[in-house]
Amino acid sequence: MKKIKVALLKPHTDAGKSYGQGDEIEVDEPTADWLSKNGIGERSDSSIAEGSPTKKSK
């Protein structure tokens, strides 16, 4: 499944790890859509190749 980079607009916890506003995480497309629809994050780029790390912080 392709991964989408999402820049967080507010603090968020994903898979038990806390991220702050401005952090960038990589999630699957349905999660990216959910984060966007709920005002938690916005897509910061289209996609990442499968097999790359799934989470990043700035």
C-alpha positions in Angstrom: 0.0 0.0 0.0 1.4 3.4 -0.9 2.3 5.8 1.9 1.3 9.5 2.0 3.3 12.2 3.8 1.2 14.2 6.2 2.2 17.4 8.0 0.5 17.6 11.4 -1.5 20.7 12.2 -1.9 19.8 15.8 -0.4 17.2 18.2 -1.4 13.6 17.4 -0.7 10.1 18.7 -0.3 7.4 16.2 0.5 3.7 17.1 1.3 4.8 20.7 3.8 7.4 19.7 3.2 11.1 20.2 3.9 13.7 17.5 3.8 17.5 17.7 2.4 20.2 15.5 4.6 20.5 12.4 5.9 17.0 12.6 5.6 15.0 9.4 4.4 11.3 9.4 3.9 8.8 6.7 0.6 6.9 6.7 -1.6 4.9 4.4 -4.0 6.7 2.1 -7.2 6.1 4.2 -5.4 7.4 7.3 -4.1 10.5 5.4 -7.7 11.2 4.3 -9.0 10.8 7.9 -6.3 13.1 9.3 -7.2 15.7 6.7 -10.9 15.5 7.1 -10.6 15.9 10.9 -8.3 18.9 10.7 -5.3 17.1 12.2 -3.0 17.1 9.2 -2.6 17.9 5.6 -0.9 16.0 2.8 2.6 17.4 2.2 3.4 15.3 -0.8 1.8 12.7 -3.0 3.2 9.3 -2.0 6.2 7.3 -0.8 7.4 4.0 -2.2 6.4 1.0 -0.3 9.1 -0.3 2.0 10.3 3.0 3.1 10.1 4.0 6.8 6.6 4.7 7.9 7.1 7.6 10.4 9.3 10.6 10.4 9.7 13.7 12.6 11.1 17.0 11.6 
